[in-house]
Amino acid sequence: MLYYLFFLNWLISHNLQLMFKSSSLVQNITYLTDSVNKNFHHLSIKRQELVPSPF
């Protein structure tokens, strides 16, 4: 019984660690895509400033 509890405790902690790692990975990916989108937006704005728009 005690062994089972230890195993359960280890399993829960291990899964929590995996969840935290994956969530941080997801956060990093969203942060990267967000920064890329911002940079792309900034570049497109700069390009619009350089090239006069036909309108």
C-alpha positions as CSV (number, residue, x, y, z in Angstrom):
1,M,0.0,0.0,0.0
2,L,2.8,2.4,0.9
3,Y,4.6,1.5,-2.2
4,Y,1.5,2.3,-4.3
5,L,1.2,5.7,-2.7
6,F,4.9,6.5,-3.4
7,F,4.4,5.4,-7.0
8,L,1.3,7.5,-7.3
9,N,3.1,10.5,-5.8
10,W,6.0,10.1,-8.2
11,L,3.6,9.7,-11.2
12,I,1.7,12.9,-10.3
13,S,4.8,15.0,-9.7
14,H,6.4,13.6,-12.9
15,N,3.3,14.5,-14.9
16,L,3.2,18.0,-13.3
17,Q,6.8,18.6,-14.3
18,L,6.0,17.5,-17.9
19,M,3.0,19.8,-18.0
20,F,5.0,22.7,-16.7
21,K,7.7,22.0,-19.3
22,S,5.2,21.8,-22.1
23,S,3.4,24.9,-21.0
24,S,6.7,26.8,-20.9
25,L,7.5,25.5,-24.3
26,V,4.1,26.6,-25.6
27,Q,4.7,30.0,-24.0
28,N,8.1,30.3,-25.7
29,I,6.6,29.4,-29.1
30,T,3.8,31.9,-28.7
31,Y,6.3,34.5,-27.6
32,L,8.4,33.8,-30.6
33,T,5.6,34.0,-33.1
34,D,4.3,37.1,-31.5
35,S,7.7,38.8,-31.8
36,V,8.0,37.7,-35.4
37,N,4.6,39.0,-36.1
38,K,5.5,42.3,-34.5
39,N,8.7,42.6,-36.4
40,F,6.9,41.7,-39.7
41,H,4.3,44.4,-39.0
42,H,7.0,46.9,-38.2
43,L,8.8,46.0,-41.4
44,S,5.7,46.3,-43.5
45,I,5.0,49.7,-41.9
46,K,8.5,50.8,-42.8
47,R,8.1,49.6,-46.3
48,Q,4.9,51.6,-46.7
49,E,6.7,54.7,-45.5
50,L,9.5,54.1,-47.9
51,V,7.4,53.3,-50.9
52,P,4.6,55.8,-51.5
53,S,1.3,54.1,-51.7
54,P,-0.8,54.6,-54.9
55,F,-3.7,55.8,-52.8
